[in-house]
């Protein structure tokens, strides 16, 4: 009897060991789940343990069940790189042969000049930073100037942060759409991400208005095949990661 419904759940950031190329990204020896279990002590994950998580190579600290209710194992990414898009696309059948470009020193001046000219205003930042740290550091200046904050990370992303009372959401999305059009060819990044926030200096927080402007998958995905015969519901940023292709319903 075939399955009537399939749920694909991605526990973002819960890794069970480093890939052979982990040292290239500063992740040698990474094993988030094992380290978290070691630090926590007696963690209980009854559902995942019952499915067989404790039997997976590299997972220590969970009791191995004798009769797992599911198939279990540890997989490796075929595509080079370590970004969100590569992993999600590969889960649905699209394997990239080249990594997306990253910018460990910020974006080049010629690209930023074209971007600021296109949006009609200067920007703040253009650095590698965490999203919460950058708004704490530059949020006050953003309030005074009205300039959007641009930053990146270890992933192939161009992120734009702005306060919703300084730059309305629709304008932030327009700014990100402009960036998406510019970030092709030589400077093709995987995602442009709108990062709105609210609050006052010293107490900023990010809001639910995040939106990802991703590249389109270069080939058909499992979602598109499934959408021909059934409903495909995407939760959160998944719809953006696939540029809406194969998605019939989107939930926040």
GITAHU-V191032 format. One record per backbone hydrogen bond with DSSP energy under -0.5 kcal/mol. CO is the residue of the C=O (numbers start at 1). NH is the residue of the N-H. Records with the same first field share a line. If there is no record, write none. Layout:
CO->NH / NH
//
This chain:
7->9
8->10
9->11
10->12
11->14
13->15
15->33
19->22
21->24
22->25 / 27
23->26
27->30
31->35
32->36
33->37
34->38
35->39
36->40
37->41
40->42
41->43
43->45
45->49
46->50
47->51
48->52 / 53
49->52
50->69
51->70
52->55
53->56
56->59
58->60
63->65
83->87
84->88
85->89
86->90
87->91
88->92
89->92 / 94
90->93
92->222
93->95
94->96
103->106
108->112
109->113
110->114
111->115
112->116
113->117
114->118
115->119
116->120 / 121
122->148
124->126 / 150
127->129 / 152
130->134
131->135
132->136
133->137
134->138
135->139
138->142
139->143
140->144
141->145
142->146
148->124 / 150
149->161
150->126 / 127
151->159
152->129
155->153 / 157
156->190 / 191
157->159
158->193
159->151
160->195
161->149
162->197
163->166 / 167
168->172
169->173
170->174
171->175
172->176
173->177
174->178
175->179
176->180
177->181
178->182
179->183
182->184
183->189
184->187
185->188
187->189
188->101
190->215
191->158
192->213
193->160
194->211
195->162
196->207
197->164
198->205
200->203
203->200
205->198
207->210
211->194
212->214
213->192
221->225
222->226
223->227
224->228
225->228
226->229 / 230
231->233
232->248 / 249
234->251
235->238
236->239
237->241
238->242
239->244
240->214 / 243
242->245
244->247
246->248
249->234
251->236
//
